[in-house]
Amino acid sequence: MKKVFFLVVPVLVFIWGCSKTSSTTSAGSNSTTSILPLKAGNSWIYQDSIFNTDGTVREVYADSSYINSQITSRSGVTFYGITDSLGWFGTGSLLAVDPTNTTIYGLDSINSLNSPYLIFALTPSDGYLIGSSQDFSNANCIGLDALYGFASTYSVASYTCYKNIEYIKDCNGNITYTTVSYYSPGVGLVRVEEYSPVPGSTTNALYLDYSQTLKSVKLK
C-alpha cells in the first residue's frame, strides 16, 4: 500500500533538472529549516492505522523510522538512508531534499541504477499540477497518475503543514486511488492518508484505508 506513492510519476524527474544547482550537498541536513530533516540519527515515531470500509479501525500499531549512516550522491545532490521497516518510506531507500528546499526525492537503494523519483514538492499555488504520467497497472485500461501541490498550509497533529495529493485515474477518468501527504518544514512527514475504492461500489466511492500520523520527533 505504501509503495504506490513511490511510483507516482517516473517522468517527474524532469523537475530534478530544473531545480538542482551546483551545490554538492542537500538542504535536507538542516534540521531547523528543511522540509525533511535528513541528519543521521534523526528519528520519528508514528501511529499507523488500517481502516475497514465503514470507517471503523481494524488495526493500530506504532511505527518508527530514523536516518541511518548511508549516504550517496546523484547529480550533485546528497541522498541519506532511512530505516523504516513498517512505515511509509521502507527500509533500504534513500531520500534527498533538493538545494532549493522545495522538493523531496528518493532512491530505491544505494546501488540503484534508476533515476531519483519525486516524492513531494512545494508549489506556488493550490491545486498546482506538479506532474503526471500514464498508469500502466491495468494494461487493458491505461490510466493517469497525477500529483498536485498546495501552497496553503494545514494544521495536522499540531504542526503547520503543506499538502500534496496524488490521484490515480482509470481510462474512464474514475479515481481509483488517492494518496494525501503532509509535510512540515523543520519536522518532516507528519501524516499520510491512502484512499481505496469501496468494494462493490457503483459510484466509484473511495474510503480511507490507511493513515500514518506523527506522534513524536527527535532531531539532532
N, C-alpha and C positions, 0 to 999 in steps of 0.2 A: 504493500500500500504506500509506503513512503518513497518508493523508487520512481513513481510517476512524475513527481516534480523534477527529479533529476533529468528526466528525458524531455523536459519542457520543449525546447526548440534547438536542435543542434545547430541550425544556421544562425542562431543568435550570436555566435561568436564574432560576427562582424562588428559588434559593439566593442569587443576587445580591441580591435584595430583602431577604433575611433577614440578610445578613452585612454589607452596606455601612453605613458610618457617615457622619457629617457631614464626615469628613476629605476634603480636596481632593487628597490625594496617594495614595501606594500604599506598602505595605510592601516592594514589590519593589526599591526603590532602595537598601535597606540590605544591603550585601554580606555582613555578618557574621552576620545572623540570618534573612534572607529565605529562604523555601523555593525561590525562583527569583530570584537577584540580577539586577536589570534596569538597572543603571547603564550609561550609554553607554560603550562600549569594552570591557565585559566580554566574554570570549571563551572558547569551549570547543572542544576537539578530540576527535573520536570515532573509533572504528573501527566501520565498518558491515560486516555480514556477511550474505550471502544463502546459504541452505542448500538442498540437494537433499532429496527426501523420505526418503532413507535416513540423513539426519543429516550427510552429508559437506558440506563447504563448497564452494560453487560460485564465490563471488566475495567478495573482501575489498577495501575501499577506505577511505581517510581522508576524514573529513568534518569541516568546521569551521563554526562559527557565531559571531556576535557581535551585541551590541546596538548598533544604529545610532542616528542622531540624531532619528528620527521620534518624535513624541510627540502624543498626543491624549487626550481625556478623555471618559468615559461615566459618567453618574450620580455624578460627583464622584470617580471613580477614574481614575488616570493609566495609560495604556497606552503601552508602549515598543516601538518597531520592532525586529524581528530579521531579520538576513540569514543565511539558512541554506539555500543552494541545493540541497544534496544530502541534507540531514538531515530530522529529524522535523518541525520547525515550518514549513519552507518560507519562501522569501523573499517579503517583502511583507506578511506578517501582523504583528500586534502582540500583546503579552502584558501582563498585569497581575496583580499579587498583591493581593488584597483587603486592606483596612486591618487586618483581624484576623490576617493572615498565615496563613490556613488554606486558601485556595483560589486556584487559578490560572485565569485567564480568557483568552480570545483573541478577536481580531477578524480577519476575513479581510483587511481592508485599511484604510488610514487614512480612506478615504472611504466605507467600508461603512455601509449604512443598516440592516443587520441588528443584532440584539441581540448582546451578548457571549455567548460559549458557554463552557461549563465544560470544562477540560482535566484538572484534578487537584484532589483535596481531601483534607485530613487528616480523620480520623474518630475518634470516641470509642471504637470497639471493632473487633475483627477481623470481617470479613465484613459490615460495615455497608453497607446499600444507600443509596448516595448519591442515586440516581435512576434512572428507566427511562422508556422510551417505545417506541412501536411502530416496527418497522423495515419500511419500505416498499420496500426494494431489490428484492424479488420481489413483484409485485402479486398473484400467484396464491397466495402463501403468506406472509402478513404475519406477521412475527416480532417478537421482543422484543430490545431493546438495553438492557442494564443495566450500571451502573458501581458497583463495590464498593470500599470502602477498608479499610485495615488499620491498627490502632493499634500493632501490634508493629513492631519495627524489624528490618531485614535488612542483613547485610553484603554489599555489592556493590562490586566493584572497589576494595576497601579503604575504602569510605565507609559510614557508617551511614545507611540509607535507610528511607523509608516507601513503601508499595506501594499502587497501585490496579490493579484488574483489570476490564476490560471484556469482557462476554460478549455475543455476538450469537447468538440462537437463532432457528430457523425456526418455522413454525406448528405443528410437531410436537414442539417442545421440544428438538430436537437443536442442540448448539452448533456453529455454522458458522464462527465466527471468534472469536479471543481476543487481546486486547492487554494486556500487563502492563507497567506503567511504575514506575520507581523514582526518587524524588527525595530528595536530601539537603539539609537546611536549611543555608544558607550556601554551598552549592555549586550546586544546581540539578538538572537532569536528569542522572542517572547512567546509566541503562540503560532501553531499551525492547525488548520481545520481542513478535513477532507470530506467531500460530499459525494455520495454514490447514488445510482438510480435505485428507487424503491422497487423491489422485485414485483413484477406483475402489474406495475402502474401503466395505465393507458394515457396518462397526461405528462409523461416524461419527468415526473417529480423526483427530486433528489432529497436525501436525508443526510444529516451529519453522522458519519460512521466512525470518525476518529478525530481526536484532538490531542494536542501536546501543549501544555501550559507551563511556563517558567514559575518555579517556586522559590528558588534562591540562586544567587550567582556569587562566585568568588573570583576576583580579578587581581592579578599581580601587577 
